[in-house]
Amino acid sequence: MRPKILIIDDDNLVCASLRKVLIKMGYDAEICMEAEYAFESVEKHKPDIILLDIYLTTHNGLDILKVLHDKYFEIPVIMITAYSDVKIAVAAMKSGAYDFLLKPIDLEQLKHILDKCVNHLSLKREVDKLHAILDEDKLLTKEYFGSSRGIIKTLSIAERYAKAEDTTVLIEGESGTGKEVFANYIHQNSSRKEKVFISLNCGTIPKELAESELFGHEKGAFTGAAQKTKLGKFELSDGGTLLLDEIGELTLDLQVKLLRVLQERKFYRLGGERELSVNVRVIAATNKNLEDEVRDGNFREDLFYRLNVAKIIIPPLRERKEDIPALTYSFAHAFAKKFDKKILKINEDLIQFLQEQTWKGNIRELRNAVERAVLLLDGSELKIQHFDFLRLNKTEVGDTDNFQLHVPPQGVKIETVLRELIIKTLKITDGNQVRAAKILGLSRSKFRYRMEQLGIEITKNFIS
């Protein structure tokens, strides 16, 4: 569909010439030569872009711009004038103009501005569609995930698995790629969608409480369980879907018990004598390569094969950067609403800048970056400078490709090297262990284990 442009100018020659040029560029063009009918023309033609002359015979174009901005703020308005006046240009931009052109109009400059407008509009419409869908029924749809080839293929696989409602699904993907969102999508597209969806992160629960979290416990089953019986996640998920996130963090003894539940749909509460039956669809997720974990003896082979019946691999954000613009707009408008701010424009250079980033933390990192930028935003336009912290983070962490380790001639113990590496990383992150673990490519549990093993302590103002 060809974008439609409305020209509001009382100069017949200018209107005719512009209309001819715009049609040649591939646009539909309508003309309004009487300023008093400007708003009627907008209602009638519903333009995608407006070209508005500042000096009209009977009206001031800036006054019309203010009304257009208030009533049709989503339509980009490009101001045109024969007078080169910086003050007028500033006034126009402050009143909400998308850009400013001088007569005689430079056609290359006009084309460049219109191209930016069209890109801006297409992204905005995609985001508006996402918000409309989410606001209407709170359900996840294909549009929510993006339109890249990799994500469309992954969604197609997820939909097929959703129909096989009793089949266990294994979701693999780097941290921050949205594994829980995909699991929820499978649940919502299955016959279990009216039932509960519960997520349990196996990497965040203490080992001594993991069995209780999964299967529940009877009163008095262990110290601290004296008050009442607790239902585990399997019982609470009965009839619905249970996501076991970071399943690779489960201990080997719990893996044995989980395998039995997956095979028989039966289990005992901790300290219980009565066998319980449940009808639960299990989805497992991991950022690890479970085949490697099996080879290293960290994950049971029989459980791996039980989980690996239906597998989904979510592509990292760096492999689907064409989804970054829509995700950025969606996150920006969501956080603008949360922080009571008004974002009318996202700079095109910013989109290109974001697409050039590596996004090791994937969608989660992008979302956090946008939240931080919007929180600190003054004005109504997101620009590259609002994301300067991304450059600082690169400088802070350093270029790993240029990393060099210097070993003294007399040698050094590996424990000393590891200890110094962890301490320096913690100093970079101001003692933030989660971020330090991420920089070193370790899980949080392994990072904390290394700290304990090497006797590293964090006090209020000192790391040693």
N, C-alpha and C positions, 0 to 999 in steps of 0.2 A: 504494500500500500504506500503510495507516494505521500510524503509529508506535505501538509497544507500550510501556506504562508499567507497572512493577511497584511496588505500594504495600506497604511493609513497616512495619506499625503494628499494635499490639495493641488499639487502640481501635476497636471495631466501628462506632460512629457516624461517626467520622472516615473510616474506610475506605469505608463505604457512601456518604457524602456526596462524598468525593473521586472515587470511581469514577463516580458520576453526572455530576459536573461535567466530568471528563476525557472521557467518552464524548460529552457535548454539545459539547465543544471539537473533537471529531474524532479522538480517540485511542482505541486499545484499552487497556483497563485490567484488570490482574490484581491479586489481593490475597493477601498472606501475613501472617497475624496471629500466627504463632508464630515467634519469632526463631530458634529452633534449626533451623527448616526454611528459613531465608532463602536459603542457598546452593543447596539443592535446587530451590527455586523459581526462582532465576536460571537454573539449568541446564535446568529444564523449560520455562520460558516464553521464555527468551532475549530479555529486554526491551531496548528501545533506550535507555530512561531509567529510573532508579530513584528513587523518593521514599522516604526512610528517616527514621523517627522516632529522635531521639537517646535519649529516655528510654523504654525498653521494660521490661516487668515483670521479665523474667529476664536481660536482657542490656543492655550499654551499646552504644548505636548507634555510637559512635565506634570501638569495637573491631571491629564488623561492617564499618564503613567502611574500616578499614585493610586487612582481608582482601579486600574487594571491589576496592579500589584496586590491590592487588598481583596479584590473580588476573584481574580483569576491568577493567583500568585504562581500556579504551576506552569503557566505559559511563559516561556522566555520572550522578553521584549528587547529588541535591538533598536536603539535610538539613532536617528540620522539627522544631520543638519549641515547647512552650508557654511556655518560659522565655526571657526577654530577657537573655542573658548574653553580653557581648562576648568574654570569655575562651573560652567554649564555641564561639562562632562562629569565632574565630581558630584554635582547635584543629581544628575541622572542616575549615576551608579548608587548613590545613597538612597535614592527613591526606589531602587529595586531593578534597574535596567540590567539585562544580561551582559550587554556590551554596547559599544559606541562607535558609529561610523561617520566619517566626514564626506560631504559632497565635494567634488565628483567622487563617486564610490569606486574604490579599488576592487575590482572583481575577484582577484585572488584573496584579498583580505575578507571579502564577503563570503566567499566559498569556505574559507578556513573557519570563520565564526559559525556559519550554518552547519558545517560538519560537526563542530563541537556541540552545538545545540541538539542535533539529531542523536549523537551518542549519549548525551546527557538524558534526553527524553526516553530513549530505549531502555536505558538502565533503570530509570525511575519507574517506568511502567512495569518492568519485571519485578521490582521490589514491591510496588503497590499491589501487584497480583499476589505476591507472597503474603503480604500483610492482610489482604482481604480474606485469603484462604484461612490463615491462622486465626484471625479474629472471628470468622464465622463459626467454625466448629472445633478449633484447637487441634485438628488432625494434621498429621504430617503427610504431605503429598510429594510427588516427584519434583515439583517446582521448588520445594524447600531446599533440596539438596544441590541443585544446579543443573546445568545442561551439557556439561562436557561429556565426551564420548565414554571416558572411563567410568564416570558416575552413573550414566544411563545404563551401561552394561551391568554394573553392580546392582542397581535397583531392579533390573529385569530378573537377575538371579534371586534376589531377595523376595520378590513377589512369588516366584515359583516355590520357594521354600516355605513361604507363609501358608500356602494351601495345604502342605503336608504337615498338619498341625501337631502331630505327635513326634515328628522327627527332631532330634537334637541338632542344633545349628552351631557351628564354630565360626566366630568372626575374628579375623586377624587384621591388624593394622597398627601403624605407629600411634604413639600417644597423641591424643588431640585430634584424631581423624573423625571422631563422631561415632564410635562403635556403639555406645548406648543409644544414640539417636536411631541408628540402623536397627538395633534390636527392637526398639519401640515401634518402628515402621513395620517390621515383620509381625509384631503382635497386633497392630491395628489393622493389618490386612489379612488376618486369620479369623477363624470362627470363634476364637477366644477373646475377641476385642471388647466384648461387654464385661469381661472379667478383669481381675486385677493384673497389673504389670508391676513387678517388684525387682529392684536392682540391688545387688550386694557386691561391694568391692572387696574381693578376697585379700587384697594387698593392704588394706587399712585396718583390719580387725586383728587384735592380739591373738597369737597362736593358741593360747590357753582358752580363748573364748570362741574360737572359730566353729567348733563342733556344735556348741550351744546356739550360735547364730544360724547355722544351717538347719539343725534338727530339733532345736529346743531342749529344754531340760525339765525334769520333775523337781518338785520342792525338796530341798536338802540334798540334791545330787552332788554338790560340791560347795566349798566355802564361798559364801556370798549368795547362794541359791536357797536360802532358808525361808524366804518370804512367800513365794508363790511359784506355780508352774509357768514356764515361759514357752510360747509357741515359736518355733523356728521359721525361717523363711520358706521352707518347703510347705509347711502347713498353711501359712498365710497366703501362699500363692496357689492353693488348691483350685483347680479349674482354669487358672490363668497361665501367665508366663513368668518364669524366674530367670533373670539375667545374672550369671556369675561372671562378673568382670574381673580381669587380672587373675584368671583361673590358674595360671602358672605359678602363683604364689602359694597355693595350697600345699600343705605338708603331705608327704607320701602316705601317712596313715589315714589322713582324711580323704585322699584320692581313692583309697580302697573302699571306704564307706560310700563315697559319692558314686563310684562305679556300680555298686549294688543297687542304689536307689534308681539310677538310670536304667538298669536292666529289669528290676522287679517292681519299681514304683512303691517300694515299701521300706520302712526304717523304724528305728526305735529312738525315742527321745533319750537324751543323756540321763542315765539313772532310771530309765523307764523299763517296765516289764511287758507292756502291751505293744504289739506291732501295729503300726499305723500305715494306712494306704492313702496315696494321693494321686491326683490326675493333674500333673504339671508338665508344661512344655519348658524344657531347659534350653537356654541360649548361653553359650560360653563365649567369652571374649578375652583376647590377650594381645599384648604388644610384643610378645616373644615368638620366636620360631619354635613351636612345640616339638617338631622333629629333632631339632638340635638339643632341646631339653631332655628328650627321651634318650638320645645318644649319650648325653652327659650324666644320665642317671638321676635327673631331677624331676622327671615326670614319667608316670607309669605308661608303658607301651599299650597295655590293654585299654586303659582309659582314653588314651589318645585316639586309638582306632574307633572307640565307641563314640567319641566326639566328632571325628573327622568324616562322618557320613555326608554331611552337607556343609560345605565351607564357603565363606565369603571373605574375600580379601579387599579391604577398602584402600583405594589409591591415596597416597599422600597429597597434600595440597600443591606441592611443587610439580606434580604431574597433571594437575588440572587447574592451571592458573587462570584459564578463561572464566572460572567460576568466582574469582576474587572480586570483580566489580560488583556483582549482584550481592555477594555476601557482605561486602563493605557497606553498601547502601542499606541493606537490611539491618545490620548491626548498628549503624550510625543512627538510623531513625528510631530504632528500639531504645537505644540509650539516650537519645535526645528527649524522647517521651519520658523516660525514667527520671532524668535530671532536669526536666521542665525547661528544655532548650529548643530552639527552632532552627533546624538545619534546612536551608533552602537550596544549597548548592554544594557539591563536592568537586573540587578542582580536578580537571582531567589529568594534570601532571601528577597529582597525588595517586590516582589509580595506576598510572604507569609505574610510579615509584614502588607502590605496594606489590605490583606484579613482579618487580625485579628482586624482591626479598626472597630469602631461602625458606622462611617459615618452618624451621625445624620442629616447632611445637604445633604445626598444622593449624587447623581451624580454631582450636582453643587459643593459640597464640595470637592469631589475627583478631579474634573476638576481644581478647584482653587489651590488645593494642588500640582498637577502635574505642573501647570503653574509656581507656585512659585519656585518649585524645579528646573525646567528646566532653568528658568531665572537666577538662581544663580549657575548653573552647570559649573564647570571647568572640561574639559575632555570629554570623549565620553561614559561614563557608568553611569547610574543612580543607586545609592546605597541607603541603608537605611539611612546613615548619611545626605543625602540631604533632608530627611523628618523629621529631628530631631524636627522641630517646632511642629509636631503633638504631640510629647511627652510633649513639653513645654505647649501646649494648654491644655492638660489634667491636668497638674500640676496647671496651672493658674486658670482654672475653678473649679477644685476640684472634689472630688468624691461625687456625690449627694446622693449615698446610705449611706454615713456616715454623712450626714448633721444632725446637732442637733441644736435646738432652745432653748436658755436658757431664761426663763421668771423669772424676779425678784419676790420675795415674795409679794411686794407691787403692782404687776401688771404693765401692760404697755398698752398704747393705740395701736390699730391695725394700725392707721395711722403712728405712730412712727416707728413701725416695718417695714411697707412697705417702708417708706421714707428711712430708713437706708439700707434696702435691695437693693433698686434701686440705691442709691448713691454708695454703695460698688461695685455693678455690673458695674456701669459706670466707676469707677476707675480702675477696672480690664481691661476694654476695652478701656481705655484712652479716654473716652467720646464718643465712637462710639455707637450711639443709636440703630442702626439696629442690631449690634452684641449683645448688652446688652438685647434687646428685645428677641432675639433668645435664649440666655442663660436662660432667665426666662420663656420661652415658651409663650410669648405674641406676638400678631400682632404689627406691628409698630405703627398703629393708637392707639391701646389701651395703649401701652407703653407711647406714647407721652401724651395721655390724663391723665394717672396717674402722669406723671411729672408735668403737669400743675396743676392738682388737689392738689398735695402735695407741690407745690411751689418750685420745684427743678430747679435750673438754672445751666447752664454750661457756664463758662467764659473761657478765653484763657488758664489759668493755674489752674483753681479752679472749683470744683463741690460742690454746696451747696444747 
